[in-house]
């Protein structure tokens, strides 16, 4: 259905369908498929769909295309202040924000912090990676997938700076959280 909506130029319908499938695609390591669909959307869609902006940032990070990540995260961050406050959320929707999946919208702050941590790590900014990963961990207390990703980046940052005991602890936390989330592609050893 997504391919048909994109082929027909029905961008709004395609964006809604993609948002509804994004979490499952990420969980099962289908970032390539998700990125292909997201790449087909015009840039203005990400201005009003923060969940898709964050998902696109994640897909770009995983595939090593970091150039547009900051822009996507900035697009998502525009709407974060409205999450959790019903009146602010209503005002955001009146201002044009669109979200198909309320659960994904609720998880957005943790996802953006996680992707900020990943971007910082990829850019060699271990202090930024650590700071954003810790923020993501605080925001993702009840979200094992985001918590697992944040703990993994924290572990990588510690490993990169030679803090091996801290790296081991963070990585162990990551494996446990990702296993709880059912994200077995990253949680189970080869």
C-alpha positions in Angstrom: 0.0 0.0 0.0 2.9 2.4 0.8 4.5 1.8 -2.6 1.1 2.5 -4.3 0.5 5.6 -2.3 4.0 6.9 -3.2 3.6 6.0 -6.9 0.2 7.8 -7.0 1.8 10.9 -5.4 -0.5 10.7 -2.3 2.2 11.9 0.1 -0.1 12.4 3.1 -1.5 8.9 2.9 1.9 7.4 2.3 3.4 9.3 5.3 0.6 8.1 7.6 1.1 4.5 6.4 4.9 4.7 6.8 4.5 6.1 10.3 2.3 3.2 11.3 4.9 0.7 10.1 8.1 2.5 11.2 8.5 1.0 14.7 8.1 -2.6 13.4 10.5 -2.0 10.5 13.1 -0.7 12.9 12.6 -3.5 15.3 13.2 -6.1 12.6 16.2 -4.2 11.1 14.4 -3.2 7.9 16.0 0.3 7.9 16.8 0.0 4.2 13.1 -0.4 3.3 12.0 2.3 5.7 14.8 4.7 4.5 13.8 4.1 0.9 10.2 5.1 1.7 11.2 8.1 3.8 13.7 9.3 1.1 10.8 9.4 -1.3 8.9 11.9 0.8 9.3 15.6 0.1 11.2 17.5 2.8 8.2 19.6 3.9 6.5 16.4 5.2 9.2 16.1 7.9 8.4 19.7 9.1 5.0 18.6 10.3 5.6 14.9 11.1 8.1 14.7 13.9 7.8 10.9 14.3 8.9 10.5 10.6 11.6 13.1 11.0 13.1 11.1 13.9 12.7 7.7 12.1 14.4 9.1 9.1 17.3 10.4 11.3 17.6 6.9 12.7 17.7 5.3 9.3 20.2 7.7 8.0 22.5 7.1 11.0 22.3 3.3 10.6 23.2 3.6 6.9 26.0 6.0 7.6 24.4 9.0 5.8 24.8 11.6 8.6 24.6 14.8 6.5 20.8 15.2 6.9 20.5 13.8 10.5 20.8 17.1 12.3 18.1 18.7 10.1 15.7 15.8 10.7 16.3 15.9 14.5 15.8 19.7 14.5 12.5 19.2 12.6 11.4 16.6 15.3 12.5 18.7 18.2 10.3 21.6 17.1 7.3 19.6 18.4 8.7 17.9 21.5 7.6 20.6 24.0 4.0 19.8 23.1 4.2 16.2 24.0 2.8 15.3 27.4 0.7 18.4 27.7 -2.8 17.9 26.2 -3.4 21.6 25.6 0.1 22.2 24.0 -0.4 19.0 21.9 -3.8 20.3 20.7 -2.2 23.7 19.8 0.6 21.8 17.9 -2.0 19.9 15.9 -3.8 23.2 15.1 -0.4 24.5 14.0 0.0 21.7 11.5 1.8 18.9 13.4 0.6 15.5 12.3 1.0 12.2 14.1 -0.6 8.9 13.2 0.7 6.9 16.1 0.2 8.5 19.6 2.5 5.9 21.1 5.3 6.8 18.7 4.7 10.5 19.5 5.0 9.8 23.2 8.4 8.0 22.6 9.7 10.8 20.5 11.8 12.7 23.1 13.8 9.5 24.0 14.2 8.7 20.3 15.5 12.1 19.4 18.0 12.0 22.3 19.1 8.5 21.3 19.7 9.7 17.7 21.5 12.8 18.9 23.8 10.5 20.9 24.4 8.3 17.8 25.2 11.4 15.7 27.6 12.7 18.3 29.4 9.3 18.6 29.7 9.1 14.8 31.2 12.6 14.7 33.7 11.7 17.4 32.1 13.8 20.1 32.2 11.4 23.0 31.2 14.0 25.6 28.1 14.8 23.5 27.4 11.1 22.9 27.5 10.4 26.6 25.4 13.4 27.5 22.7 12.6 24.9 22.7 8.9 25.7 22.2 9.6 29.4 19.3 11.9 28.6 17.8 9.2 26.4 18.2 6.7 29.2 16.3 9.0 31.6 13.5 9.6 29.1 13.3 5.9 28.1 12.8 4.4 31.5 9.8 2.4 30.3 10.9 1.9 26.7 13.4 -0.9 26.5 14.2 -0.5 22.8 15.2 3.2 23.2 16.9 2.5 26.5 18.9 -0.4 25.0 20.0 1.8 22.1 21.0 4.6 24.5 22.9 2.2 26.7 24.7 0.7 23.7 25.9 4.2 22.5 26.9 5.0 26.1 28.9 1.7 26.1 30.6 2.6 22.8 31.4 6.1 24.1 33.0 4.6 27.2 34.9 2.0 25.1 36.1 4.7 22.8 37.5 6.7 25.7 39.1 3.7 27.3 36.7 3.3 30.2 36.3 -0.4 29.7 34.6 -1.3 33.0 31.9 1.4 32.4 31.7 0.2 28.7 31.0 -3.4 29.8 28.3 -2.3 32.3 26.5 -0.1 29.7 26.8 -2.8 27.1 25.4 -5.4 29.4 22.5 -3.0 30.2 22.0 -2.6 26.4 21.8 -6.3 25.7 19.3 -6.9 28.5 17.0 -4.0 27.4 17.2 -4.9 23.7 16.3 -8.5 24.6 13.3 -7.3 26.7 12.2 -5.2 23.7 12.3 -8.2 21.4 15.0 -6.5 19.4 16.9 -9.7 19.1 18.9 -8.7 16.0 21.1 -6.6 18.3 20.7 -8.4 21.6 21.8 -11.9 20.7 25.4 -12.8 20.0 26.3 -14.3 16.6 
